[in-house]
Amino acid sequence: MTAAAAATAPPGAGTASVPSPQLVALKKRLDDLAAQKRAGNAQYWYIDAAKGKVHVAVLRGARDAATNSFLTTFAALTDTADVDKPVTPFVAPATAQRPTRARQGTVFGGQRIETASGGFCSTGFNRQHNGAWITTTAGHCHKAARDWYIGGALFGPLTRYVYPGRDYAEITPTSAWFLRTAVREQNGHIQEIASFGDPYVGQPLCKTGARTGTTCGQVTALDVTVNYSDGPVYGLAATTVSAAEGDSGGSVYNGSTGVAMISGGPRGGGNAWVYPTRVIP
C-alpha cells in the first residue's frame, strides 16, 4: 500500500462487534492489575468481541508467579498467545555524537527531533493549543530530554506530557520555526492534514517517522492496553504499520485525516501500537 492509497473509508466501515459488559469488566480488572505492577510478563491485551474473549499476549517462556496469577484471572474468558519480543516504546537511545549542523525553518509531521546527546523521537502533528502553536510527540519521549533539537539547533522544550497511562507530549517551539499542518513523507510528498478522526478496525493507515520513514498498514484492534516497563498505556490501537525505535511520536494518518501517533511495539521494530489523536487532552 502506498501513502496515497490510505483514503478515508465510507461511514460505517470497519464497525466492530460490541463487547459484553462481562468482557469490559474483565479488561478493566486486568488494567487495574497492570497499574499495580501485577501483570507480570503479560505484554498487551484487548477485547476480541468476535471471539467473546480478552486476548492476552505473553512473553514466550515467561510463566513466573506474577504472570500465572495474571493469566488465571477469569481464565475462561481470556485467549492467551505468546510473543517472542518484549514490548517497548519506540524512542531511539542516546548516541555519543550530537548533530552539529544547525538548520532552522519549516517543521512537518514525521520529522526527526533530537536530544543533546543524540537520542531521537519524531514529530507528530503541528496544531494550536490554547492559542499557541505546539508540536505533538510521544509522552514517553520526556524520559530522554526536556529540550529538543533539529539538526543541532534548539527546536524547543517539552512543555507538557502524560505518560504512562496515556502517551502524549507537547513541544513549544522557539520563534525561529514555522510549523506546517502537514506531514512530509519519505519520498518528499507533502500530505496536508485537514482534520482528525478516530481509528476503526480495518482502517488503512500510513505513518511517517524519523527511523523507518513512511510505511502503511491497517488497524487490527482498538482499546489495547500495552504493558510497558514504565507502566501500562491504555486506549492504543494495534496496527500492521511497521515502525521502530526513533519513530516514537511519528504521524499516523489516513489521507488528509490525522489519526494517531506512534507509541511502541516489539523491541527492535515491527507492527506498531499507536495513540489516537482524538483522545489527546
Order of alpha helices (4+ residues) and beta strands (2+ residues): alpha-beta-beta-alpha-beta-beta-beta-beta-beta-beta-beta-beta-beta-beta-beta-beta-beta-beta-beta-beta-beta-beta-beta
